[in-house]
């Protein structure tokens, strides 16, 4: 499971150091694509392929399905870890997430996200709003998962 929050620099070629504890989970490679919040998501191959199977079962006559396919596939790229523990983030994806020079890496369970520091700070403010969180998450019933 991908957990934690990290800050790393991105070099001028677009390479980002992946946190050491994430690397072993990406031994089979990974896919990187556009996220839903002006961020990027990095998924293990089995997770990406599972999402792909589900999306491909949806009707392409539905305009929202077509948008979802474009969001996932048009912005996707294979991201293998090099010997220095880095992945290459293509320029078009760095542009999508407005990432330049530094990135925030956020573990979110089955995948991890990559954010620009500015976007993450805005998003984090929402996460720190305890009143709003109580309302947002009240119906999730998180603690009866025995």
HELIX and SHEET records of a PDB file:
HELIX    1   1 UNK A   20  UNK A   23  1                                   4    
HELIX    2   2 UNK A   24  UNK A   26  5                                   3    
HELIX    3   3 UNK A   45  UNK A   57  1                                  13    
HELIX    4   4 UNK A   63  UNK A   69  1                                   7    
HELIX    5   5 UNK A   70  UNK A   74  3                                   5    
HELIX    6   6 UNK A   91  UNK A   97  1                                   7    
HELIX    7   7 UNK A  117  UNK A  127  1                                  11    
HELIX    8   8 UNK A  130  UNK A  137  1                                   8    
HELIX    9   9 UNK A  138  UNK A  140  5                                   3    
SHEET    1   A 6 UNK A   5  UNK A   9  0                                        
SHEET    2   A 6 UNK A 102  UNK A 107 -1                                        
SHEET    3   A 6 UNK A 111  UNK A 115 -1                                        
SHEET    4   A 6 UNK A  40  UNK A  44 -1                                        
SHEET    5   A 6 UNK A  30  UNK A  34 -1                                        
SHEET    6   A 6 UNK A  77  UNK A  78 -1                                        
SHEET    1   B 2 UNK A  15  UNK A  17  0                                        
SHEET    2   B 2 UNK A  86  UNK A  88 -1                                        
END                                                                             
